[in-house]
């Protein structure tokens, strides 16, 4: 049990470090960067609008008739905004702790799936590939659907999908290297 817990915590740490490299260090981040002027104009407009915290779609189909919505959506621009008017502290360690906890939960779930799926196999390569396949399934369900429904650029979602696949592969690799117990003996 200790070995399994250690494997989960280390797998979560591997995902956390990969997440930091990908997002914070901008190693593979798909995010586009606007100019400072563009950012200032948008932030000023958001402040002046009195918008509350939430996720918004521009053009919002519930605000107008279907005909007007269709016409405005065709003209553009369209966007999805996640808004937090109060801001946040980027150096807040609580966010990092929640981020790590998120990865612990993912590693725990992956460990449970792998424990049932591996059978008698404790092959590191098979487990890593199987984990990456689970990550690919998650990515297709959550990121690539944004291309269709939120009109997010495909290149951004492919990059985010790669992030998810690599994170799951790393977790599977660590889980299989640290916890080499035969899952069938635990049943």
C-alpha positions in Angstrom: 0.0 0.0 0.0 2.9 2.4 0.8 4.5 1.6 -2.5 1.2 2.4 -4.3 0.7 5.7 -2.5 4.4 6.6 -3.2 3.8 5.8 -6.9 0.7 8.0 -7.0 2.4 10.9 -5.3 5.5 10.6 -7.6 3.3 10.3 -10.7 1.4 13.4 -9.6 4.7 15.2 -9.2 5.8 14.2 -12.7 2.5 15.6 -14.1 2.9 18.7 -12.0 6.5 19.4 -13.3 5.4 18.7 -16.9 2.5 21.1 -16.4 4.8 23.8 -15.1 7.2 23.3 -18.1 4.4 23.4 -20.6 2.3 26.3 -19.2 4.5 28.4 -16.9 7.8 28.1 -18.7 5.9 28.4 -22.0 7.7 25.3 -23.4 4.7 24.2 -25.6 1.9 26.5 -24.6 -0.6 27.0 -27.4 -1.7 30.4 -26.1 -1.4 33.3 -28.5 0.0 36.5 -27.1 -1.7 39.8 -27.9 0.0 43.2 -27.7 0.0 45.2 -24.5 -2.3 47.7 -26.2 -4.8 45.0 -27.1 -4.7 43.6 -23.6 -5.2 47.1 -22.1 -8.2 47.8 -24.3 -9.9 44.4 -23.5 -9.2 44.7 -19.7 -10.6 48.3 -19.6 -13.7 47.2 -21.5 -14.2 44.3 -19.0 -13.8 46.6 -16.0 -16.2 49.2 -17.5 -18.8 46.5 -18.3 -19.2 45.5 -14.7 -19.1 41.8 -15.7 -19.3 39.2 -13.0 -17.0 36.2 -12.6 -17.9 33.5 -15.1 -17.3 32.0 -18.5 -18.9 33.9 -21.3 -19.4 33.2 -25.0 -19.2 36.2 -27.4 -21.5 36.1 -29.4 -24.1 34.9 -26.9 -27.1 33.3 -28.7 -29.4 33.9 -25.8 -29.2 37.7 -26.1 -30.8 38.2 -29.5 -33.0 36.6 -32.1 -31.5 33.6 -34.0 -31.3 35.7 -37.1 -29.4 38.5 -35.4 -27.1 36.1 -33.6 -26.3 34.3 -36.9 -25.5 37.6 -38.6 -23.3 38.9 -35.7 -21.5 35.5 -35.4 -20.7 35.5 -39.1 -19.3 39.1 -38.9 -17.2 38.3 -35.8 -15.3 38.5 -33.6 -16.3 35.5 -31.5 -14.6 34.5 -28.3 -14.9 32.5 -25.1 -13.9 34.5 -22.0 -13.1 33.2 -18.5 -13.5 36.3 -16.3 -12.4 36.9 -12.7 -13.0 40.6 -12.1 -11.3 40.5 -8.7 -8.0 39.2 -10.2 -5.8 36.7 -8.5 -2.3 36.5 -6.9 -0.1 34.6 -9.4 2.3 33.8 -6.5 -0.4 32.3 -4.3 0.9 28.9 -3.2 -2.6 27.7 -2.6 -3.1 27.5 -6.4 0.0 25.4 -6.7 -1.2 23.1 -3.9 -4.6 22.7 -5.6 -2.8 22.0 -8.9 -0.8 19.3 -7.3 -3.9 17.8 -5.6 -5.6 17.8 -9.0 -2.7 15.7 -10.4 -2.9 13.4 -7.3 -6.6 12.7 -8.1 -5.7 12.0 -11.7 -2.8 9.7 -10.8 -5.1 7.9 -8.3 -7.8 7.4 -10.9 -5.2 6.3 -13.5 -3.7 3.8 -10.9 -7.2 2.3 -10.4 -7.8 2.0 -14.1 -4.3 0.4 -14.7 -4.8 -1.9 -11.7 -7.9 -3.4 -13.3 -6.7 -3.3 -16.9 -3.2 -4.6 -16.7 -4.1 -8.1 -15.7 -0.8 -10.0 -15.0 1.2 -7.6 -17.1 3.6 -5.2 -15.3 5.3 -4.3 -18.6 6.5 -0.6 -18.3 6.2 0.1 -22.0 2.6 -1.4 -22.3 1.5 0.5 -19.2 3.0 3.8 -20.5 1.3 3.4 -23.9 -2.0 2.4 -22.3 -1.8 5.5 -20.1 -1.1 7.7 -23.1 -4.1 6.2 -24.8 -6.3 7.1 -21.8 -4.8 10.6 -22.0 -5.6 10.7 -25.8 -9.2 9.7 -25.0 -9.4 12.5 -22.4 -7.9 15.0 -24.9 -10.2 14.1 -27.7 -13.3 14.4 -25.4 -12.3 17.6 -23.8 -9.9 19.6 -26.0 -10.8 18.7 -29.6 -14.5 19.3 -29.0 -13.6 23.0 -28.3 -12.6 23.3 -32.0 -16.2 22.4 -32.9 -18.3 24.0 -30.2 -16.1 27.0 -29.1 -14.4 27.7 -32.4 -11.0 27.4 -30.7 -8.1 27.2 -33.2 -7.2 23.6 -34.0 -3.4 24.2 -33.5 -4.1 25.3 -29.9 -6.2 22.3 -29.1 -3.7 19.9 -30.7 -1.0 21.4 -28.5 -3.2 21.1 -25.4 -4.0 17.5 -26.4 -0.3 16.7 -26.6 0.1 18.2 -23.1 -2.6 15.8 -21.8 -1.2 12.8 -23.6 2.3 13.4 -22.3 1.1 14.0 -18.8 -0.8 10.7 -18.7 2.1 8.8 -20.3 4.5 10.3 -17.7 2.1 9.3 -14.9 1.7 5.8 -16.3 5.5 5.4 -16.6 6.1 6.5 -13.0 3.3 4.3 -11.7 4.7 1.3 -13.5 8.3 1.9 -12.4 7.5 2.6 -8.8 4.7 0.2 -8.1 5.8 -3.1 -9.7 3.3 -5.2 -7.7 1.1 -7.7 -9.6 -2.4 -6.1 -9.7 -4.0 -9.6 -9.8 -2.5 -10.5 -6.4 -4.2 -7.4 -4.9 -7.7 -8.6 -5.8 
